[in-house]
Structures are given as structure tokens and as C-alpha cells.
Amino acid sequence: MVQQAFDPTCATLTAAVGPGQPNNRDDVLTVQRLLNAVFERRGISTGVCLVENGDYGSATESAIRSFERLYFYGIGDPFHRIEPDEAMFFVLQWAAAGTTLNSLLSYELYWLAAIMVPGGADKLLNTRASRTGAIRQYLPEILKALDQKGLADVDMLLMALATIRAETAQFTPIDEGINFKGKYPNTSPPGTKGHHPFDLYDNRKKNLGNLGAPDGERFKGRGFIQLTGRDNYTRISKQIGLRDELVRNPDKADDPTIAALILAQYLKNNETDIRNALAHNNLREARKKVNGGLNGLSDFITAFNAGRQHLNMSVIAQAQAAVKSKKSKRAGGR
């Protein structure tokens, strides 16, 4: 007898799978097969050997949590369960089937990013999306990069999104603009001797590693995080596996996939200090660890707090809904 190929899009559940759930054998087996398909396709290890035997245990629970971190950053279901006809199961099916990442961007993650970086949200006309925003295009790449660097948690997601708000506003990898004025100018005023774009960066060897013209313009800020300076381009290029490619071709720092890796790697390089700052609710210090100064601090704090408040309300709402659902089931069984 020939075994029929498993089709993730046709998979169904009769009841929830997760801690304290019915965990029917066939349902658990379905979830195990879907999870294995996802991790195999993405080349991601759950840290355990997930045997497809229909038995719910620590290995399956760990795999569900890994999936949550990958696609929901733990905000899809605070109880780490997968229920029939709910968003997590739908996304799990299509992730296992290999649907493109843009299609897999969950409702929860899209709205979190849209609240934090409204400039990248879909443009609406008569309540319908008239133009797809940059979030849907670029957030999947950022999530993938954060996961690859071991930063798949809520704190670092908020940090990444708030950084994008402060650096680009529109959720798009961009070049740094010429700035003659303000607290952080990068170019001397027109008419100044030796004036040219980004000339104030040219000889900043101590903190940027620049060696004189044309390093200022060549290694100006780029990408989601505005990577700046010869030293940063050199170090990050090696760390993300491009050897000296970013030094030879700095414009590649604006490539969305590379820009996402740069953002994740920069956060990884400063992970300990950032986490310590966030643990003490010191957003000013967290911003400083990325920016080197306090440029964009107001936008960063506004975005971070908006995201944190949205997540808190989301978890509370889901917890309340779960309690209400349990009470309704008990009342119905009387």
C-alpha cells in the first residue's frame, strides 16, 4: 500500500493542541508533521528531536514555542497552543506548505509594526488597502534575520522596530540625507572651504574609522539602521558572511535582505548592553547603544512604548477571551 503524501493545506484539527488541551493523538500527529515541515523548509533547529508519534510532550511543546517565536514572537497565543480555525493553525499550515514569507506575515505582527512605524503601513482608501506598505514587503526579512541571530523575542523585536522608526520612518532601507544644520550635521555649509557631501565624516577616524575623503560619502548611513563609517562597514560585512563586499560596494547595505541582516547583527553585537538597558526600562541608554548618540531618541521612545502597550493589551485581551470561553463551556455543560 502506497502511503499518501502529506498535504499541509488539507490538514485539520478536531481540538486544540498545547498545555492542558485535549491533545488527541491524531491532532498532535498533525501538528508534529506540520512543525517538522516548517523547520525543515526553513532550516531551523528546534533544539529537540520532534518524533512524529502523536504523543504530546516537552518536545512538541518546545517546537510550538519555536514556531511562535519565528512567526508570532510569542504574541500569537500566550498559552502556547494551536487551535482549529484560528490564526496560528492557519499560518502553521501555509508555512509548512512553503508559502512565501510575505503571505505568512501574521495579523498580529503586521499591526504591531504598523503601530510602531506607521509610515510603513498600508495606505487605506475607503477602509481598503489601496497601496501595500513597506512593512509587508520588508518585515519578513527582518524577522528572519533576527531569528538567525538568536534575537527571536519580544524585547529585541521592539528594539528593532523602534530603531527602524527612528532611523528611516518609512520602514524602508534608505541612504542618509545631507544635513547642513541641526545638532548632528554631516556636511559643512555651502561656501565652506572644501565643502562636499558628507565632508564632516571624512576624517572621523576615531569613532568611524574613516581615512579622509571620499570615505565620508562612501560610508554614509545606509539601510534600516543607517550603518555609518568604514569600520562599521568592514566589521559588519565580515560578520554577516560577505567578507569585504560592503567595503567594496557600500550601496549593497540598502539591499533589503542585507539591510535586515545588518540590523540584526548590529543588535547582536550590542545585545548584552541593550538587554540590560531594557531590563531597567532605560530606553535612552538602549538607543545610545545603537545610535552612538541620542539622535532620533523621541521617535524611538514613542515607537517602543506604543509597541509595548499594544502587546500588553493584546495578551490581556486574549487571556480574557480564553477565560470567557472556558466559563461558557462550563455553563453549557451544566
Secondary structure, DSSP 8 states (H G I E B T S, - for coil): -------GGG---SS-BSTTS---HHHHHHHHHHHHHHHHHHT---SS----SS--SHHHHHHHHHHHHHHTTT-S-TT--B-TTSHHHHHHHHHHTT--HHHH--HHHHHHHHHH-GGGS-EEETTEEEE--HHHHHHHHHHHHHHHTT--SHHHHHHHHHHHHHHTSSSS-EE-----SSSS--S--TTSTT--TTGGGTT-HHHH---STTHHHHT--EETTTB-SHHHHHHHHHHTT-TTHHHH-GGGGGSHHHHHHHHHHHHHHTHHHHHHHHHTT-HHHHHHHHHSS-TTHHHHHHHHHHHHHHHHHHHHHHHHHHHHHHHHHHHHT-
